[in-house]
Amino acid sequence: MPPRKPLRVVGDPEDAFLAAAGDMPDAYLECRGSQHRFNIAEPFRIVDSGREEGFRKHGGHQVYAVRKMVCDRCIDPETGHSMVRYDFYEITSHRGHTFLQKIDARYEPPPGYATTGLGRIAGNRGLVLGMALDRAIASTPTRGRGRPRKGA
């Protein structure tokens, strides 16, 4: 699938989002409307960003804990990639016990999930849920006055 060109928003950003989301798989809309179903892909580990290549400070902390999580629902059918979330935690002690305080989170969306150039409108849950409802109604076979068929 060729990379999508960033949309240039001219006019209403909601209309631009609807145009961009029109081809999104149902699973992407479901995750946008009801949040991701993250599973732990890599358990907690301690990172020293001063010694490990590819890591940087988070929240001003050189040493921190990181955990990788992957959504099991919004998987791109062509690449098999899913939404990935990295959570970063400050490591402290509280009454003699290890205590983690979240300091940052980073996301890596699957292809076609991000709506480039639209900012946070992509997170407008009411609009996303409305799109999901419209798709569900369009795909439900009916008998007459909009009632679902028996057994459907």
PyMOL commands that set and color helices and strands:
alter all, ss='L'
color gray80, all
select helices_A, chain A and resi 13-21+26-34+119-123+125-139
alter helices_A, ss='H'
color red, helices_A
select strands_A, chain A and resi 38-48+63-71+84-94+97-108
alter strands_A, ss='S'
color yellow, strands_A
deselect
rebuild
show_as cartoon
